Amino acid sequence: MRRTVMPGIVSLALASALAFGCQKKAETPPPADTTPAPAPFRVTGVELGRSLTAEKRVAASTTTFGAKDTIYAVVASEGAAKSVTIKARWTYRDTILVASDSQMVAPTGPAWTEFHILKPTRWPSGAYAIEVSADGQGYRVLATGPKGIMSSMAGIAKNFPAVMHLRLYGMNANGKVYAIDRAFGLNQ
């Protein structure tokens, strides 16, 4: 008399297949977000001119203005922020306040913010300056007239080390224009 073990093996194989087949398959996690975080907001420069393009950019950069010109300042920035207050303070001879204005912006990348001053009568001859700050971090355009004095401002940067971009124009008596465009590292 022979015994067969076959039905027992088949039953065991069938039970194993059912047990493993009913288990949930391991889920693969969703891919990680590889989009880099936007750079933090920062002012990258201030440009002056007599007119603007349709995109609110300076049409032709200049630091020399006529007695009845409208003077435009465009603040260039990059990075993202939920809200930034950009302030412009225009002065004459470094002490007399000509105008002050501010704009609230919410940039998501490169942006340009326009400020301007105009006067129905003639501008007095002399040096004008504009100080621009964005949430306490400042820029200053100096010597937009025939003479100017550059002095170090306390609080020019909030975070150190910082970078100061200096663009300086000068004209000799023969009308030849000289320009310096340099970046300087600032430490506390």
C-alpha positions as CSV (number, residue, x, y, z in Angstrom):
1,M,0.0,0.0,0.0
2,R,1.4,3.2,-1.1
3,R,0.7,6.5,0.4
4,T,0.8,9.7,-1.7
5,V,2.1,12.8,-0.2
6,M,1.1,14.9,-3.2
7,P,-2.3,16.3,-2.0
8,G,-0.6,17.6,1.2
9,I,2.2,19.4,-0.7
10,V,-0.3,20.9,-3.1
11,S,-2.5,22.1,-0.2
12,L,0.6,23.6,1.5
13,A,1.7,25.4,-1.7
14,L,-1.8,26.7,-2.3
15,A,-2.1,28.1,1.3
16,S,1.3,29.8,1.0
17,A,0.4,31.4,-2.3
18,L,-2.9,32.7,-0.9
19,A,-1.2,34.0,2.2
20,F,1.6,35.9,0.3
21,G,-0.8,37.0,-2.5
22,C,-3.1,38.8,-0.2
23,Q,-0.4,40.9,1.4
24,K,-0.2,44.6,0.3
25,K,2.6,45.4,-2.0
26,A,5.1,47.9,-0.6
27,E,4.3,51.3,-1.8
28,T,7.2,53.3,-3.3
29,P,7.4,56.8,-1.7
30,P,6.6,59.7,-4.0
31,P,9.7,61.4,-5.5
32,A,11.3,64.1,-3.4
33,D,10.7,67.7,-4.5
34,T,13.9,68.6,-6.3
35,T,12.8,72.2,-7.0
36,P,15.4,74.4,-5.3
37,A,14.1,77.0,-2.8
38,P,14.0,80.5,-4.2
39,A,16.9,82.7,-3.3
40,P,16.2,85.3,-0.6
41,F,15.3,88.8,-1.6
42,R,18.1,91.3,-2.1
43,V,18.6,94.6,-3.8
44,T,21.2,94.3,-6.6
45,G,21.4,97.9,-7.8
46,V,19.9,101.3,-8.4
47,E,19.9,102.9,-11.9
48,L,19.1,106.6,-12.7
49,G,17.7,108.0,-15.9
50,R,15.5,110.6,-17.5
51,S,12.9,108.2,-18.9
52,L,11.6,104.6,-18.6
53,T,10.8,101.8,-21.0
54,A,7.4,100.1,-21.2
55,E,8.8,97.5,-18.7
56,K,9.5,100.3,-16.1
57,R,13.3,100.1,-16.6
58,V,15.6,103.0,-17.2
59,A,15.8,103.7,-20.9
60,A,19.3,105.3,-20.8
61,S,21.3,105.4,-17.7
62,T,22.7,108.8,-16.6
63,T,23.7,110.8,-13.6
64,T,23.5,114.2,-15.2
65,F,20.1,115.9,-15.4
66,G,18.7,119.1,-16.7
67,A,17.1,121.8,-14.7
68,K,13.5,120.6,-15.6
69,D,14.1,116.8,-16.0
70,T,12.1,114.2,-14.2
71,I,14.6,112.0,-12.4
72,Y,13.8,108.3,-12.4
73,A,15.5,105.7,-10.1
74,V,14.8,102.0,-10.8
75,V,15.7,99.6,-8.0
76,A,16.8,96.2,-9.3
77,S,16.3,93.2,-7.1
78,E,16.3,89.4,-7.2
79,G,15.0,86.6,-5.1
80,A,11.7,86.0,-3.5
81,A,9.8,87.4,-0.4
82,K,6.2,87.5,0.7
83,S,6.5,91.2,1.4
84,V,9.2,93.8,1.3
85,T,9.0,97.6,1.8
86,I,11.3,99.5,-0.5
87,K,11.9,103.1,0.5
88,A,13.5,105.9,-1.5
89,R,14.7,109.1,0.1
90,W,15.9,111.9,-2.2
91,T,18.2,114.6,-0.8
92,Y,19.8,117.8,-2.0
93,R,23.3,118.7,-0.8
94,D,23.1,115.7,1.5
95,T,20.9,117.4,4.0
96,I,17.7,118.9,2.4
97,L,15.0,116.3,1.9
98,V,13.5,116.6,-1.6
99,A,11.1,113.6,-1.5
100,S,10.5,110.4,0.3
101,D,8.4,107.5,-1.0
102,S,7.9,103.8,-0.3
103,Q,6.4,100.8,-2.1
104,M,5.4,97.4,-0.8
105,V,6.4,94.6,-3.2
106,A,6.1,90.8,-3.2
107,P,8.8,89.6,-5.7
108,T,9.2,86.1,-6.9
109,G,12.3,86.6,-8.9
110,P,14.2,89.5,-10.7
111,A,12.2,92.7,-10.3
112,W,12.4,96.4,-10.9
113,T,10.7,99.0,-8.7
114,E,10.5,102.6,-10.0
115,F,10.7,105.9,-8.1
116,H,10.8,109.4,-9.5
117,I,10.9,113.0,-8.6
118,L,9.9,116.0,-10.7
119,K,9.7,119.7,-10.1
120,P,7.4,122.1,-12.1
121,T,10.1,124.8,-11.7
122,R,13.9,124.4,-12.2
123,W,16.0,122.1,-10.0
124,P,18.6,124.1,-8.1
125,S,22.2,123.3,-9.3
126,G,24.1,121.0,-7.0
127,A,24.5,117.5,-5.7
128,Y,21.5,115.2,-5.3
129,A,21.5,111.8,-3.7
130,I,19.0,108.9,-3.3
131,E,19.1,106.5,-0.5
132,V,17.2,103.2,-1.1
133,S,16.4,100.7,1.6
134,A,14.6,97.4,1.5
135,D,13.5,96.3,5.0
136,G,16.5,98.0,6.6
137,Q,19.1,97.0,4.0
138,G,20.3,100.1,2.2
139,Y,21.8,101.4,-1.0
140,R,22.9,104.9,-1.7
141,V,23.5,106.7,-5.0
142,L,25.9,109.6,-4.4
143,A,26.9,112.6,-6.3
144,T,24.3,112.9,-9.0
145,G,25.3,116.5,-9.4
146,P,28.6,118.3,-10.0
147,K,30.0,117.6,-6.6
148,G,29.6,114.8,-4.1
149,I,31.0,113.6,-0.8
150,M,31.1,109.9,-0.1
151,S,31.0,108.9,3.5
152,S,30.6,105.5,5.1
153,M,27.1,105.0,6.5
154,A,26.5,103.0,9.6
155,G,24.0,100.3,8.9
156,I,24.8,100.0,5.2
157,A,24.3,96.3,5.5
158,K,22.3,94.2,7.9
159,N,24.2,90.9,7.4
160,F,27.9,90.5,7.2
161,P,30.0,89.7,5.3
162,A,28.3,91.8,2.6
163,V,29.0,93.2,-0.8
164,M,29.0,96.8,-1.8
165,H,28.8,97.7,-5.5
166,L,30.2,101.1,-6.3
167,R,29.6,102.8,-9.6
168,L,31.3,106.2,-9.8
169,Y,31.3,108.6,-12.7
170,G,33.4,111.7,-13.1
171,M,33.8,114.3,-15.8
172,N,36.8,116.5,-16.4
173,A,36.8,120.1,-17.7
174,N,37.0,118.9,-21.3
175,G,33.9,116.8,-21.0
176,K,35.6,113.4,-20.9
177,V,33.7,111.0,-18.6
178,Y,35.5,108.5,-16.4
179,A,33.8,105.5,-14.8
180,I,34.6,103.1,-12.1
181,D,32.5,100.0,-11.5
182,R,33.7,97.9,-8.6
183,A,32.4,95.5,-5.9
184,F,33.9,95.6,-2.4
185,G,33.6,93.1,0.4
186,L,32.4,94.5,3.7
187,N,33.2,93.1,7.1
188,Q,32.1,94.3,10.4
